Amino acid sequence: MKWIIFLALVLSIIACGQGNKAEKADMYQASELSAIMREMVIWSNEAKATLAAGDTIESVPQSFYDLATQTATLGEHDEAAFKGMVPLYTDALKGIERRDSQQYYYDASIQACKSCHGVYCGGPLSIINQL
């Protein structure tokens, strides 16, 4: 009898814990800006690997050029200052697309990310520094 009660208690605890995790995950919805920046990290990792292999980056996702128009988390940053930093990133992407020194422009794109995140939302800097 004790084992049945113990097993029921353990199963209840496990079920409750899993329910809370799902609830927390559902509560957060990334802003457009946050979502596109996550895509930028994935693409940048792939681009880094491409360059390290001595290959050429074939394309830049066109959605990255819309960075300045993405909706941010409310109160996250000053719109004018943020929009003033975006051209540093998009100009670097254009250099990559022109296939001018791609390593140089890749590095410039990462530096643009670091510069902006040095002012706004410094949390992602640890990820950016790995790019």
N, C-alpha and C positions, 0 to 999 in steps of 0.2 A: 504494500500500500504506500509506504514511504517513497518508493521508487517512482510510482505513478505520479504522485504529487510533485516530486522533484523534477521529473521529466516534463510535466505540464508547466511548471514554473520556468524552466530553462527555455522551452519552446515559446512561451509568452514573452520572455525577455528578448529573445532573438527577433521575434516578429515585431515587437515594439521598436527595437533599434533600427530595423530595416525600414520601417514606416517613416521614421524621422529623417533618415537619409534621403528618401525619395521626396519628402516634403521640402527639405532644404534645397535640393537640386531644382525643384519646380519653382521655387520662389525667385530665383535669380534669372533674369533674362538680360543677356548682353545687349548693350546699346549697339547701334549700327557701327559706330566708330570702334568700339571694342571688338566687335566681330570681324571687321575688316583688318584690324591690327593683328588678330590671331592668324588670319590668312596670310598676312605679310610675313609673320614669323615662319610659317611653314614654307612659304615660297623662298624666303631668304636662306633657310637651312638647305633647301634643295639647290639654290643658286651657289651657295658656298661649296657644296659637294661637287657641283658641276665644274666650277673654276678650279678646285683642288685637283680634279682629275685631268686638268688641262683641256677641258672641253669648253665650248661656247654656249652661253645662255641663249636659248632660242627666242624666248619671248618674255614679256612682262605682262602680268594680268592687267587688262585695261581698267578694271574696277579700282585699282590702286590710284589712278589719276583722279578719282572722285573723292579722295580722302577729305578734302576741305568741306565737302557738302554733306558728310555723314553726320547723323544726329548723335551727339555725345550724351553721356550721363549728365543729368541736370547739375549745373553749378561746377562742372569739372574743370573748366578753363575759360579764359577770356577769349572770346571768338576772334577778335581782331588780331591778337597776338598769335594765337594758334594758326590762323590762316596765313599770317606772315611767315611762319616757319615751314609750311607745307611745300612751297616751291623748292626749298633746299632738297627735299626728298624727291619730288617729281622731276626736277632737273637731273638728278642722279639717275633716275630710272630711264630718262630719255637718252642719257649717255650710254647706258647698258644696251638699250634698243638699237642705237646707232652702231653698236659693236665697236665703239672706240674703246680704248683700254678698259675692258669690262671689270677687271679687278679694281682699278682705280675708282670707277663709278659705283661698284658694289660697296667698296669701303666708304665712299662718300654717302651712300644711302644709309648705311649703318650709323655713320657719324651724325647724320641728320636726325635719326631716331634718338640717339643718345642726347643730342642737344635739346630736343623737344622734351624728352622725358626727364631731363635734368631740371626743367622748369615745371612741368605738369606730370603728375602721377609717376613718381619715381620707382614704384614697385617693379615694373617690368625691366628695369635696368639690368638686373642680374641675368635675365634671359637675353636681352639685347647684347650684353657683353660677351656672350658665348657665340654670337653670330659672326 
